[in-house]
Amino acid sequence: LEVTEDYWDGRIAVNLKHQFFAAQAVLPDMMAKKKGAIVNLGSTSWVIGQGGMAAYTASKSAVIGLTRSLARDFGEHGVRVNAIAPGWIMTERQLALWVTPESSKEINERQCLKRSLVPDDIAKVVVFMASDDAGAITNQHYIVDGGWT
């Protein structure tokens, strides 16, 4: 494991820290209104046991613990807290840095849905989870990966 403490701290800061402090910032108003929805973003990396990314995987799996803890602590105040774990979403950054014809072929072979996932696939789930239509859903973790895991 060639991971420095600074690199580790950076992964926690990028993938977990902001979700905690964003919740801390909005919870007082949500509690006062007795209503609110927080949707955290994790990753499927911990589900598939992806190697070579221990710091990333640890920080993303911690999102699930944070989500479940916040849901338990603030549900009595009408605040729902859920998490979404996206699969490999074809963002501009993914396409520029990591997607190759080989990796694209591999993911499409492993997914139940034989198409590339795009940011809008995640956005639609986030909008639903934040809506009143999801008013009875809390303390859950939804994998949105086209059936990859």
Secondary structure, 3 states (H helix, E strand, C coil): CCCCHHHHHHHHHHHHHHHHHHHHHHHHHHHHHCCEEEEEECCCHHHHCCCCCHHHHHHHHHHHHHHHHHHHHHHHHCEEEEEEEECCECCHHHHHHCCCHHHHHHHHHHCCCCCCECHHHHHHHHHHHHCHHHCCCCCCEEEECCCCC
